Amino acid sequence: MERNVSFRKVCGGVLDATFEELCDRPLGANDYLHLTQFFHTIIIRDVPRIDLAKMISQARRFITLIDALYDNRTRVMITADVPIKELFFVSKEKSGGISDEHRMLMDDLKIGEDDLTANIFTGDEEIFAFDRTLSRLSEMQRQDYWEKEK
C-alpha cells in the first residue's frame, strides 16, 4: 500500500515488535504478508487481554496477523498478559454507548439500536475467528512447525 512501516527492533530475519506496533496502527493483510517476506521469526511482545467490546479493530488486526504468519509458516513468539486461551473475551460492561464505527455501520445498514444483538455487534464472528487463531497459535508452538523451512 506504499506505506513506510518501520519497527524499533529488527535483527536479520527476526522482528521484535510490540502488540501496539503491529495492531494499534492501521495495518492490513497486505502489510502483514509483506512482513513474512522479510522475517522468518516474529516476536510479539505485550499482547494484552483483548476485549472485543473495546478493542475490535486491534482484535481483527491480530487475527489477520496470525493468519498471515501461519499461512506463510513464519515462526512466532508471544509474550502476553494472560495465557493464550484467555487472550480473547467480550466484556459485559457498557463502554459508554455505541462506538462511532458501529453507529456509521448502523446508519449504512439502516438499522436501529433494537438490532444491536446482530452478529456484527456481538462479536460472534470475531469469536469464531479467534478460536481459529487460538488453534493456529497452538499448532505454531509444536516442534514440527518450528523445524520446517518456510
N, C-alpha and C positions, 0 to 999 in steps of 0.2 A: 504494500500500500504506500510505498515510497516514504515511510516514516523512518526517522533515525531513532532507533531504540538502543539505549545504552544501559549497561549494568556496571555496578561498582566492583564486583569480584568475578574475574574470569581468569582461568589459567589453562592454556592449551584447549583441550576438548571438554573442559569442565566449567560449568556455570554455577556459581554460588549466589543465589538470589533469595530475597525475602518474598513472602506471600504478597506483601504490599507492592513490590516491584513488578510482580508478574500478574496480579489480579486486581489491583486497585487503580490501574490506569487503563485507558481504552485500547486494549489489545484484543485481537481476534484470532480465529483459527489459522489464517494465513501467517500471522506473526509467530504463533506457536510452532507451526510446521517449519517455518524458516529457522527457528532455533534448533530443530532436530538435525538440520543440515550441518550445523557448526559444532554441536555439542553431543558427545556420546553419553555424558552424565550431567544431570541437573540436580543440584541440591536446592530444596525449597525450605527455607527457614521460617520460623514464627507463624506457622499456619494456625489461625485461631479456630475456635469452635464456631462453625458457620451457621448463623441464624438466618433462615430464609425470609423471615419477616422483616429483617433489617439489611440483609446483605445479598439480595437476589442477583445483582449484577456480578458481584465477586464470585458467588456460587456458580453461576453459569460460566464465568471465565475459568474457574478452577476445573470444572467438569470438562470443558473444551481443551484445556491444557493437558490434563491427564489423558484424555482420548488421543490427542496428537502424540504425546510421548509414548503411550502404549502401542499405538499403530506403527510407530517408527522404531520400536524396540530401544528407546532411549532409557538408560538407567536413571532411577530416581531415588533420592534420599530425602526424607521429610522430617523436620522437627516440628512438633505440634504441641498445643496446649493440652490436648486430650488424646487418648488412643484413637486410632484410625476409625474404629467402629462408632465412635462418639462424635466425630467431626461435624456431622450434619444434623440439624434439628430445626424444628419450627416452634418458635416461642408462642405461648398462648396470650402473652400480654399485648395490649394495643400499642402500636408505635406512633401514636399521635395522629391517627386517621389514615386516609388513603394517600399513598405517595403520588407525586406528580406523574411519574411514569405510568402507574396504574390508572390514574384519572384520565390521562390522554388516551390510553388504550380503551377505557370505558367509553369515552366520547366517540372514538373511531368505530367501536362496535355497537354504539347506540344502546348501551345497557346502563341500568341504574344500580344504586347501592344494594338493592334487594338481590342482585345477581352475584354478589361477591363470593358466593360459595363455588363459583365456576372454577374449573381446573386451573386456569391461568392465575387465579388469585390465591389458591390454597397451597400451591407448591407441589401438588401431586406429581406433575411432570418432572420437576427437579428431584423429587424423592426417588422416582424410578431411575433417573439418570445418575443420581448419586449412588444408589445401590449398585449400579453397573460400575461406577467409578471405584467404589469400595472393593468390589470383586477384582477389578483390574489392579488396584494397588496391592491387594493380597498376592495376586499372581506375580506382580513385579518384584516381590520380596523373595521369590523362590530362587534357589541357586541356579537352576537350568535357564531361567530368564537372564540372569547376570552373565552366564557363561557363553551364551550365543552371541555371535557377532551381529552388528547392525546390518 
